[in-house]
Amino acid sequence: MIEKENLDKTNAWPFVEAKKMLRERKSFVEKKGKIILQTGYGPSGLPHIGTFGEVARTSMMVNALKQLTDIPTEIITFSDDMDGLRKVPVNVPNQELLNKNLHKPLTQVPDPFAKFASFGEHNNEMLKNFLDKFKFKYSFKSSSVLYKSGFFNPTLKLILENYQGIMDIILPTLGKERQRTYSPFLPICPDTGKVLEIPVLEILKEKSKIIFDNNGKKLETSILDGHCKLQWKVDWAMRWYALDIDFEMYGKDLIESAILSSRIVKLIGKVKPSGFAYELFLDEKGEKISKSKGNGITIDQWLEYASPESLSLYMYQNPKRAKKLYKEIVPKTVDEYLDFMEKAKNQNELQLLMNPVWHVHNGSIPQEDTIMSFSMLLNLVETSNADSKELLWKFVKKYKKDISEKNYPIFDNLIGYAIKYFNDVIKLQKKYKTPNANEKLAFEALIKTLNNCNDEMLPEDIQTLIYTVGKENGYSENLRDWFKLIYEVVFGEENGPRMGFFISFFGVNETRELIKEKIK
């Protein structure tokens, strides 16, 4: 058990948010004997990393809650799959098929992949399969199922009872034109199956029915059993009420929606859940990641290049800061993950609670020693020309004779990721510098120095000799430029590994031959 004093002191964000939620919802969670957290997903496109991030972060909060209270927890992953398909995602096949089914509920749109009964079901299954892969514990809820089964009926009646009060909350936020046609209820057209946004003519509260103006023709429909769905902000409030949600995190673009939904849930008789607004993920151009665009790195791509734990680490870090999410950030994240694991070995309990890998691994941090950074491993893939795990392991064992694959499962996986990442991403971006006459002289001096080195030397001693060569060959004022030159000529990048360590691992003779090859 973690000491209470350390639980009180830690300011790791999952603990901060868990404590805040327990303060705000204390009487409610104690009365029902359960804490219910929700994550929302709109299956209008293929699930992306942002969706995963919401579940991962909520799971981290659950891990913190388990240290703070004995009250059971449940994460509901809710799919708004009764929403109408507003536009066709660019990253799916059969665009024409989807165009023909615009504005229909997602669970009524045919699956363009021809694998499931609908596009909504296809995306739901993709999401569930992915979350299962990460062993997340959650309860999946489908909007279509809950509407059509009648689960939402009692709350829908409450919404209708408070129709005018809800209109008073929403209408001031809309433009004049939208005010004239707005209704919290969206009927499903019996003829076309589309979700309609049409004005209300008359409300029949006793019958739980509404008469709409459907282009001059009266459309009388029940609000129950999936004949209508609610507009987004009202739907969100209804969900909080009907599912008795205690906590939900959401992107900062939904802050205004959350404020309005909070007012609506209060109007119909409950206190809003505790909330947490996180910053958005951006692609390499600084644009918001979108399901319909398919921009940024995908879940599958990340898992081809790095471990699930490194992805979880990326989700943990700085949730209230906008972060770019693209292929080039993977190596840095992996190295941070390895670094945090090493630090954990010498940390006390309070420091561990502040260490991101404690949250990534739910307190059970692997004890495997780090052989080298991912960045250096990528350089090793290039310089050794190894194109398989077996070849790279042979190379590693040449210099680390006492290690075995079975004792280093994290590093073993890292080797496979490094080969894949190097071939898919780095190889295509390499730009090797051709040294000029003076720079070539500096490299020749470095080769001469390496002639006097051997593989038994300490990395620090080799590093000192490289410093000396730089100082004696025009870089005494700026050694950073000397190392930048080495990286650009030898590795085709502006940054690279600590050369003393690289040489001691790669081999003095091998490095000397490598440099000779690069300055020809």
C-alpha positions in Angstrom: 0.0 0.0 0.0 1.2 3.5 -0.8 1.7 5.8 2.2 -1.2 8.3 2.7 1.4 11.0 3.2 2.7 10.4 -0.3 -0.8 10.2 -1.8 -1.5 13.6 -0.2 1.7 15.2 -1.5 1.8 13.9 -5.1 0.7 16.4 -7.8 0.8 13.9 -10.7 -2.3 14.9 -12.7 -4.2 11.6 -12.5 -4.1 12.0 -8.7 -5.0 15.7 -8.8 -8.1 15.0 -11.0 -9.1 11.9 -8.9 -8.9 13.9 -5.7 -10.9 16.8 -7.3 -13.6 14.3 -8.5 -13.9 12.7 -5.1 -14.4 16.1 -3.5 -17.0 17.2 -6.0 -18.9 13.9 -6.2 -18.3 12.5 -2.6 -22.0 12.2 -1.6 -23.1 10.8 -4.9 -20.5 8.1 -5.3 -20.9 7.0 -1.7 -24.7 6.8 -2.0 -24.6 4.6 -5.2 -21.4 2.8 -4.1 -19.7 3.2 -7.5 -17.7 5.7 -9.6 -18.7 5.9 -13.3 -16.4 7.6 -15.7 -17.3 8.1 -19.4 -15.3 8.5 -22.6 -17.1 9.5 -25.7 -16.5 8.5 -29.3 -18.1 9.7 -32.6 -17.8 6.8 -35.1 -18.1 9.1 -38.1 -14.6 8.0 -39.1 -11.9 5.5 -38.3 -10.7 5.7 -34.6 -7.6 7.7 -34.2 -5.0 8.2 -31.5 -6.9 11.0 -29.9 -9.7 8.5 -29.2 -7.3 6.1 -27.6 -5.8 8.9 -25.6 -9.1 9.7 -23.9 -9.5 6.1 -22.7 -5.8 5.8 -21.7 -5.9 8.9 -19.6 -9.3 8.0 -18.0 -7.8 4.6 -17.2 -4.8 6.3 -15.5 -7.3 8.3 -13.4 -9.0 5.0 -12.4 -5.6 3.6 -11.4 -5.1 6.7 -9.1 -8.7 6.3 -7.7 -7.9 2.7 -6.7 -5.1 4.1 -4.5 -7.4 6.7 -2.9 -10.7 4.9 -2.3 -12.2 1.4 -2.1 -15.3 2.5 -4.1 -15.5 0.4 -7.3 -15.1 2.1 -10.7 -16.4 1.6 -14.2 -15.3 3.3 -17.5 -18.1 3.6 -20.0 -16.9 4.0 -23.6 -19.9 5.6 -25.3 -20.3 5.6 -29.1 -22.6 8.3 -30.5 -23.4 6.0 -33.4 -26.9 7.3 -33.9 -25.5 10.6 -35.1 -26.1 11.4 -38.8 -23.2 11.0 -41.2 -22.4 14.7 -42.0 -19.5 14.3 -44.5 -17.6 11.4 -46.1 -14.2 10.7 -44.6 -11.4 10.9 -47.1 -9.6 7.8 -45.8 -12.2 5.1 -46.5 -13.2 3.2 -49.7 -16.5 3.3 -51.6 -16.9 7.1 -51.3 -19.9 7.0 -53.6 -21.8 4.6 -51.3 -21.3 6.8 -48.3 -22.3 9.9 -50.3 -25.6 8.2 -51.1 -26.2 7.7 -47.4 -25.3 11.1 -46.0 -27.4 12.3 -42.9 -28.5 8.8 -42.0 -27.6 7.5 -38.5 -24.2 5.9 -38.7 -25.6 2.5 -37.7 -27.9 2.7 -40.8 -25.1 3.6 -43.2 -23.7 0.6 -45.1 -20.2 -0.4 -44.2 -17.9 0.7 -47.1 -15.5 -2.1 -46.1 -18.3 -4.7 -46.5 -17.3 -6.4 -43.2 -20.1 -5.3 -40.8 -23.8 -4.5 -40.9 -23.1 -0.7 -40.9 -20.3 1.9 -41.0 -21.1 2.7 -37.3 -20.7 -1.0 -36.3 -17.4 -1.3 -38.3 -15.9 1.7 -36.5 -17.2 0.5 -33.1 -15.6 -2.9 -33.6 -12.3 -1.3 -34.6 -12.3 0.8 -31.5 -13.2 -2.2 -29.2 -10.6 -4.4 -30.8 -7.9 -1.8 -30.3 -8.9 -1.1 -26.7 -9.0 -4.8 -26.0 -5.4 -5.1 -27.4 -4.3 -2.7 -24.7 -6.3 -4.6 -22.1 -8.3 -1.6 -21.1 -11.3 -2.4 -18.8 -14.4 -0.6 -20.1 -18.1 -1.1 -20.7 -19.1 -0.3 -24.3 -22.4 1.5 -24.9 -24.0 2.2 -28.2 -26.2 5.3 -28.7 -28.4 3.4 -31.2 -29.0 0.5 -28.8 -29.8 2.7 -25.8 -32.2 4.9 -27.8 -34.0 2.0 -29.6 -34.2 -0.2 -26.5 -36.0 2.4 -24.5 -33.2 2.9 -22.0 -33.1 6.7 -22.6 -37.0 7.0 -22.6 -37.4 8.2 -19.0 -34.7 10.9 -19.6 -36.2 11.8 -23.0 -39.5 12.5 -21.3 -37.7 14.8 -18.8 -36.1 16.6 -21.7 -39.5 17.1 -23.2 -40.9 18.3 -19.9 -38.2 20.9 -19.7 -38.3 21.8 -23.4 -38.7 25.6 -23.0 -36.0 25.8 -20.3 -33.6 24.0 -22.6 -34.5 26.3 -25.5 -33.8 29.3 -23.2 -30.3 27.9 -22.5 -29.4 27.0 -26.1 -31.1 29.7 -28.3 -28.9 32.7 -27.0 -25.8 30.8 -28.3 -27.2 30.5 -31.8 -27.4 32.9 -34.8 -30.8 34.5 -35.7 -31.4 32.1 -38.7 -30.6 29.0 -36.6 -32.8 30.2 -33.8 -35.8 30.0 -36.1 -35.4 26.3 -36.9 -33.6 24.9 -33.8 -35.1 22.0 -31.8 -33.4 19.8 -29.2 -35.1 16.8 -30.9 -34.1 15.5 -34.3 -36.7 13.2 -35.9 -35.6 10.2 -38.0 -37.4 10.6 -41.3 -39.7 7.5 -41.8 -39.3 7.8 -45.6 -35.6 8.5 -46.1 -34.2 7.2 -42.8 -32.2 10.5 -42.5 -31.7 12.5 -39.3 -33.7 15.7 -39.9 -33.0 19.2 -38.6 -36.5 20.8 -39.0 -38.6 23.2 -36.9 -41.2 22.2 -34.3 -44.9 23.0 -34.9 -46.5 21.5 -31.8 -45.4 19.6 -28.7 -47.7 16.8 -27.3 -46.1 16.2 -23.9 -48.8 13.8 -22.7 -48.2 11.5 -25.7 -44.4 12.1 -25.8 -44.8 13.2 -29.4 -43.7 16.2 -31.4 -45.2 17.6 -34.7 -42.5 18.9 -36.9 -42.6 21.0 -40.1 -41.0 18.8 -42.7 -40.8 21.3 -45.7 -44.4 22.3 -45.3 -45.7 18.8 -44.5 -46.6 17.8 -40.9 -44.5 15.1 -39.4 -45.8 13.7 -36.2 -43.4 11.4 -34.4 -42.7 9.9 -30.9 -39.6 11.1 -29.1 -39.2 7.6 -27.6 -37.6 4.3 -28.8 -35.2 5.8 -31.3 -37.7 7.7 -33.4 -35.9 10.9 -32.5 -32.4 11.6 -31.3 -31.1 14.7 -29.5 -28.9 17.5 -30.6 -25.4 17.1 -29.4 -25.3 19.4 -26.3 -28.6 18.1 -25.1 -27.7 14.5 -25.9 -24.5 14.9 -23.8 -26.5 16.2 -20.8 -29.0 13.3 -21.2 -26.2 10.8 -21.2 -24.7 12.3 -18.0 -28.1 12.0 -16.4 -29.2 8.6 -17.6 -25.9 6.9 -17.1 -25.2 8.8 -13.8 -21.7 9.9 -14.9 -19.3 11.1 -12.3 -16.4 12.1 -14.5 -15.6 12.9 -18.1 -12.6 14.4 -19.8 -13.0 16.2 -23.2 -11.0 18.2 -25.7 -10.7 22.0 -25.1 -12.8 22.6 -28.3 -15.8 21.2 -26.3 -15.5 23.5 -23.3 -18.4 25.7 -24.4 -20.5 22.6 -25.1 -19.7 21.2 -21.6 -20.9 24.5 -20.0 -24.2 24.3 -21.8 -24.6 20.6 -21.1 -23.9 21.3 -17.4 -26.7 23.8 -17.3 -29.1 21.4 -19.0 -28.3 18.5 -16.7 -28.9 20.8 -13.7 -32.2 21.9 -15.1 -33.5 18.3 -15.4 -32.4 17.5 -11.8 -28.8 16.3 -11.5 -25.3 17.8 -10.7 -22.9 17.8 -13.6 -20.0 15.3 -13.5 -16.5 16.4 -12.6 -14.7 17.4 -15.8 -11.2 17.8 -17.3 -10.5 19.7 -20.5 -7.4 18.5 -22.3 -5.6 20.1 -25.2 -5.9 18.8 -28.7 -3.5 16.7 -30.8 -2.1 18.3 -33.9 -0.5 16.9 -37.0 3.0 18.0 -38.3 1.4 21.2 -39.9 -0.2 22.2 -36.6 -3.7 21.2 -37.7 -6.1 19.4 -35.4 -6.2 15.7 -36.0 -9.4 14.7 -37.6 -11.2 11.3 -38.1 -12.5 12.4 -41.5 -9.1 13.7 -42.7 -7.1 10.8 -41.3 -4.1 13.2 -40.7 -1.4 12.6 -38.2 0.0 9.2 -37.2 -2.5 6.4 -36.9 -2.7 4.0 -34.0 -1.5 1.1 -36.2 1.5 3.1 -37.4 2.7 4.0 -33.9 2.5 0.3 -32.9 4.6 -0.7 -35.9 7.3 1.7 -34.8 7.2 1.6 -31.0 5.6 -0.2 -28.0 2.1 0.4 -26.7 3.7 1.6 -23.4 5.5 4.4 -25.3 2.2 5.5 -26.8 0.6 5.5 -23.3 3.5 7.6 -22.1 2.8 10.2 -24.8 -0.8 10.3 -23.7 0.2 10.8 -20.0 2.6 13.8 -20.6 1.2 17.3 -20.5 -2.5 16.7 -21.2 -3.2 20.4 -20.9 -0.7 21.3 -23.6 -1.3 21.0 -27.4 1.0 18.4 -28.8 2.0 17.5 -32.3 1.4 13.8 -33.1 3.3 12.5 -36.2 5.9 9.9 -37.0 9.0 11.9 -36.2 8.1 12.2 -32.5 8.2 8.4 -31.9 12.0 8.0 -31.2 12.0 10.9 -28.7 9.0 9.4 -26.9 10.6 5.9 -26.8 13.8 7.3 -25.3 11.9 9.3 -22.7 10.1 6.0 -21.8 13.4 4.2 -21.4 14.9 7.1 -19.4 11.9 7.2 -17.0 12.2 3.4 -16.4 15.9 3.8 -15.5 15.1 6.6 -13.1 12.4 4.6 -11.4 15.0 2.1 -10.1 16.4 4.6 -7.7 13.3 6.6 -6.8 11.4 6.7 -3.5 7.7 6.2 -3.3 6.7 9.9 -3.7 9.1 10.2 -6.7 7.6 7.1 -8.3 4.1 8.6 -8.1 5.5 11.5 -10.1 7.2 9.2 -12.6 5.0 8.8 -15.8 5.9 5.1 -16.1 4.3 4.4 -12.8 1.0 5.5 -14.4 1.8 3.7 -17.7 2.4 0.4 -15.9 -0.1 0.9 -13.1 2.6 0.8 -10.4 4.3 -2.4 -11.8 7.3 -0.9 -13.6 9.6 -3.4 -15.5 13.1 -3.8 -14.1 14.9 -4.5 -17.3 18.2 -2.6 -17.8 18.5 -0.3 -20.7 21.2 -1.4 -23.2 21.1 1.7 -25.3 18.7 4.5 -26.4 16.3 4.0 -29.3 18.0 6.9 -31.1 21.4 5.1 -30.9 19.8 1.9 -31.9 18.5 3.6 -35.1 22.0 4.7 -35.8 23.2 1.2 -35.3 20.6 -0.2 -37.7 22.0 2.2 -40.4 25.8 1.7 -39.7 25.6 -2.1 -39.3 23.3 -2.5 -42.4 21.3 -5.1 -40.3 17.9 -5.8 -41.9 16.7 -8.4 -39.4 16.5 -8.8 -35.6 18.8 -11.8 -35.7 21.5 -9.9 -37.5 21.3 -6.9 -35.2 21.3 -9.2 -32.1 24.5 -10.8 -33.4 26.1 -7.4 -33.7 25.0 -6.4 -30.2 26.3 -9.6 -28.7 29.7 -9.0 -30.4 30.2 -6.1 -27.9 27.9 -7.3 -25.1 28.8 -10.9 -24.8 26.9 -11.5 -21.6 23.4 -10.6 -22.7 20.5 -12.9 -23.9 17.4 -12.1 -25.8 15.1 -13.8 -23.3 16.4 -11.6 -20.5 15.8 -8.4 -22.5 12.3 -8.6 -24.0 11.8 -4.8 -24.1 15.1 -4.3 -26.0 14.3 -7.3 -28.2 11.1 -5.6 -29.3 13.0 -2.3 -29.6 15.3 -3.9 -32.2 12.3 -4.9 -34.4 10.8 -1.4 -34.1 14.1 0.3 -34.9 14.5 -1.7 -38.2 11.0 -0.9 -39.3 11.2 2.8 -38.3 14.5 3.3 -40.0 13.4 1.8 -43.3 10.0 3.5 -43.3 10.8 6.9 -42.0 14.5 7.8 -41.5 15.9 6.3 -44.7 13.7 8.4 -46.8 14.7 11.6 -45.1 18.5 11.1 -44.9 20.6 14.0 -46.3 24.3 13.3 -46.0 26.7 16.3 -46.0 29.7 16.2 -48.2 32.6 17.8 -46.2 34.6 20.6 -47.8 38.4 20.6 -47.8 38.9 22.0 -44.3 36.2 19.7 -42.9 37.8 16.7 -44.5 41.1 17.6 -42.8 39.3 17.5 -39.4 37.8 14.1 -40.2 41.3 12.8 -41.2 42.6 14.0 -37.9 39.7 12.1 -36.2 40.6 8.9 -38.1 44.3 9.4 -37.0 43.2 9.7 -33.4 41.0 6.6 -33.7 44.1 4.7 -34.9 45.4 5.1 -31.3 42.2 3.9 -29.7 40.9 0.4 -28.9 37.7 -1.2 -27.8 38.8 -1.5 -24.2 38.7 2.3 -23.7 36.0 3.9 -21.7 33.4 5.8 -23.7 34.2 9.0 -21.7 37.9 8.8 -22.7 37.0 8.4 -26.4 34.6 11.3 -26.1 37.4 13.5 -24.6 39.7 12.6 -27.6 36.9 13.6 -30.0 36.6 17.0 -28.2 40.4 17.5 -28.5 40.3 16.8 -32.3 37.5 19.4 -32.7 39.4 22.0 -30.7 42.6 21.5 -32.7 40.8 21.7 -36.0 38.9 25.0 -36.0 36.1 24.2 -33.6 37.5 25.4 -30.3 35.0 28.2 -30.1 32.0 26.0 -30.9 32.3 22.3 -30.3 28.6 21.9 -31.0 29.3 22.7 -34.7 32.0 20.0 -34.7 29.6 17.3 -33.5 26.9 18.6 -35.8 29.3 18.1 -38.7 30.1 14.5 -37.6 26.3 13.8 -37.4 25.6 15.3 -40.8 28.4 13.5 -42.6 28.2 10.1 -40.8 24.5 9.8 -40.0 22.8 12.2 -42.4 21.1 14.2 -39.5 21.8 17.3 -37.5 21.6 15.3 -34.2 23.0 12.0 -33.2 24.2 9.7 -30.4 27.0 10.6 -27.8 29.9 9.6 -30.0 32.1 8.1 -27.3 29.4 5.7 -26.3 28.6 4.9 -30.0 32.2 4.2 -30.9 32.8 2.0 -27.8 29.7 0.0 -28.8 30.0 0.0 -32.6 33.7 -0.6 -32.4 36.8 1.6 -33.0 37.8 -0.1 -36.3 34.3 -0.2 -37.6 33.8 3.5 -36.8 37.1 4.5 -38.5 36.1 2.5 -41.7 32.6 4.1 -41.6 34.1 7.6 -41.5 36.5 6.8 -44.3 33.6 5.6 -46.4 31.5 8.8 -45.7 34.3 11.3 -46.6 35.5 9.6 -49.9 
